[in-house]
Amino acid sequence: MAAIIYDPVQFYKKMNRMDSVGNKSAIAVRQAREIISSLADKNHLDHELRIKLSQDGEARIKNCIKFQLVDGHRMVAVKEKDWFIILFLGTHDEADNWIKNNMNMRPDPARGKVVPPSDQSQNSQEEPEQDEQPEGQEPPSIHDLDVPLHEVLDQKTLREIFPGICAPPR
């Protein structure tokens, strides 16, 4: 297993919205699912996946790669050790804004949901499965995380929460 969806709830919501719009957005979702499935089956980028990479590198997030999808859509991921951590899916402009809001991000593979290889699960990309918790145990909350707030929330949200601390956006 080599693929992780970093924020599965938001990622799958976005996929469902794009899929429901239809046309090119639905095709981009299908391409993203194929790439994710391929990454889950191996821990490297084969030639087929390398040709889908954006020609423009991405220096704002360490080890970041962008996949070019149909009609200017992008899927943003990070290569960390043996994992491909899938971060975002959207149009070119949405991806650019997302990257701006998450500059210098260092995603923790333990926070995401591992995508099982296709031979283990044929419906792994359809809907996020609820993480099973042992009976009587609550899932971890944001208060249990030992990470700085800026690593959990994007810059836009931080500016909304702390408007008096941040300088006005330019």
C-alpha positions as CSV (number, residue, x, y, z in Angstrom):
1,M,0.0,0.0,0.0
2,A,1.5,3.3,-1.1
3,A,-1.3,5.8,-1.3
4,I,-3.0,7.8,1.5
5,I,-5.9,10.3,1.2
6,Y,-4.8,13.0,3.6
7,D,-8.2,14.5,4.4
8,P,-10.6,11.8,3.2
9,V,-13.9,13.5,4.2
10,Q,-13.1,16.7,2.3
11,F,-11.5,14.9,-0.6
12,Y,-14.4,12.5,-1.2
13,K,-16.9,15.4,-0.8
14,K,-15.0,17.2,-3.5
15,M,-15.0,14.2,-5.8
16,N,-18.7,13.7,-5.3
17,R,-19.4,17.3,-6.2
18,M,-17.2,17.2,-9.3
19,D,-18.8,13.9,-10.3
20,S,-22.3,15.3,-10.0
21,V,-21.5,18.3,-12.2
22,G,-20.7,15.8,-15.0
23,N,-18.8,16.7,-18.2
24,K,-15.1,17.4,-17.8
25,S,-15.2,17.4,-14.0
26,A,-16.5,13.8,-13.9
27,I,-13.8,12.8,-16.3
28,A,-11.2,14.4,-14.0
29,V,-12.6,12.4,-11.1
30,R,-12.4,9.2,-13.0
31,Q,-8.7,10.0,-14.0
32,A,-7.9,10.8,-10.3
33,R,-9.4,7.5,-9.2
34,E,-7.3,5.7,-11.7
35,I,-4.1,7.4,-10.6
36,I,-4.9,6.8,-6.9
37,S,-5.6,3.1,-7.6
38,S,-2.3,2.8,-9.5
39,L,-0.4,4.5,-6.7
40,A,-2.0,2.2,-4.2
41,D,-0.8,-0.8,-6.1
42,K,2.8,0.3,-6.2
43,N,5.2,2.6,-4.5
44,H,6.7,4.4,-7.5
45,L,5.6,6.4,-10.5
46,D,5.8,4.3,-13.6
47,H,6.0,5.8,-17.1
48,E,2.2,6.0,-17.5
49,L,1.9,8.1,-14.4
50,R,5.0,10.2,-15.0
51,I,3.5,11.6,-18.3
52,K,0.5,12.8,-16.3
53,L,2.7,15.0,-14.0
54,S,2.5,18.7,-14.4
55,Q,5.5,20.2,-16.3
56,D,5.7,23.0,-13.8
57,G,7.3,21.9,-10.6
58,E,5.9,22.9,-7.2
59,A,8.4,24.5,-4.8
60,R,5.8,25.9,-2.3
61,I,5.3,22.4,-0.7
62,K,8.3,20.1,-0.2
63,N,8.2,16.9,-2.3
64,C,4.9,18.1,-4.0
65,I,3.8,16.7,-7.3
66,K,0.8,17.7,-9.4
67,F,-1.0,15.5,-11.8
68,Q,-2.5,17.0,-14.9
69,L,-6.1,15.9,-15.5
70,V,-8.5,16.7,-18.2
71,D,-9.5,20.4,-19.0
72,G,-7.0,22.0,-16.6
73,H,-7.9,20.0,-13.5
74,R,-5.1,19.0,-11.1
75,M,-4.5,16.5,-8.3
76,V,-1.9,17.6,-5.8
77,A,0.1,15.0,-3.8
78,V,3.3,14.7,-1.8
79,K,5.8,11.9,-1.9
80,E,6.9,11.0,1.7
81,K,9.1,8.0,2.1
82,D,7.2,5.1,0.6
83,W,3.8,6.9,0.5
84,F,2.0,9.1,-1.9
85,I,-0.2,11.4,0.1
86,I,-3.1,12.8,-1.9
87,L,-3.9,16.3,-0.8
88,F,-6.2,18.0,-3.2
89,L,-8.3,17.7,-6.3
90,G,-9.8,20.6,-8.3
91,T,-9.4,23.0,-11.2
92,H,-6.0,24.6,-11.9
93,D,-7.0,27.8,-10.1
94,E,-8.4,26.0,-7.2
95,A,-5.3,23.9,-6.9
96,D,-3.1,27.0,-7.1
97,N,-5.1,28.7,-4.3
98,W,-5.1,25.6,-2.2
99,I,-1.3,25.4,-2.5
100,K,-0.9,29.1,-1.6
101,N,-3.0,28.6,1.5
102,N,-1.0,25.5,2.5
103,M,2.5,26.6,1.7
104,N,5.3,24.7,3.5
105,M,2.8,22.1,4.6
106,R,4.4,18.9,5.9
107,P,1.6,16.3,5.9
108,D,1.7,13.5,8.4
109,P,0.9,10.1,6.7
110,A,-0.6,8.9,10.0
111,R,-3.4,11.4,9.7
112,G,-4.8,10.1,6.4
113,K,-6.7,7.1,5.2
114,V,-4.7,4.4,3.5
115,V,-6.1,3.4,0.1
116,P,-5.9,-0.4,-0.2
117,P,-4.4,-2.0,-3.3
118,S,-7.0,-2.8,-6.0
119,D,-6.7,-6.5,-5.6
120,Q,-7.9,-6.2,-1.9
121,S,-10.8,-3.8,-2.5
122,Q,-12.5,-3.0,-5.7
123,N,-14.6,-0.2,-4.2
124,S,-11.8,1.6,-2.3
125,Q,-12.3,4.9,-4.2
126,E,-16.1,5.0,-4.1
127,E,-17.0,6.2,-0.6
128,P,-14.8,6.7,2.4
129,E,-15.2,3.9,5.0
130,Q,-15.9,4.9,8.5
131,D,-12.8,4.2,10.6
132,E,-13.8,1.5,13.1
133,Q,-13.1,2.3,16.7
134,P,-13.0,-0.3,19.4
135,E,-16.2,-0.2,21.5
136,G,-16.2,2.4,24.1
137,Q,-13.4,4.5,22.5
138,E,-14.0,7.9,20.9
139,P,-12.1,8.8,17.7
140,P,-9.2,11.3,18.3
141,S,-10.2,14.9,18.2
142,I,-8.3,18.0,17.1
143,H,-7.5,18.6,20.8
144,D,-5.6,15.3,21.0
145,L,-3.2,16.2,18.2
146,D,0.3,17.3,19.1
147,V,0.8,19.5,16.1
148,P,0.8,23.3,15.6
149,L,-2.5,24.8,14.6
150,H,-1.2,26.1,11.3
151,E,-0.5,22.5,10.2
152,V,-4.1,21.5,10.9
153,L,-5.9,24.6,9.4
154,D,-5.2,26.4,6.2
155,Q,-4.2,30.1,6.1
156,K,-7.6,31.3,5.1
157,T,-9.3,29.7,8.1
158,L,-6.6,31.0,10.4
159,R,-7.2,34.5,9.1
160,E,-10.9,34.2,9.7
161,I,-10.4,33.0,13.3
162,F,-7.6,35.5,14.2
163,P,-8.4,38.6,12.1
164,G,-6.8,41.1,14.5
165,I,-3.5,39.2,14.6
166,C,-2.9,38.8,10.9
167,A,-2.1,41.7,8.6
168,P,-4.8,42.2,6.0
169,P,-4.3,40.0,2.9
170,R,-2.7,41.8,-0.1
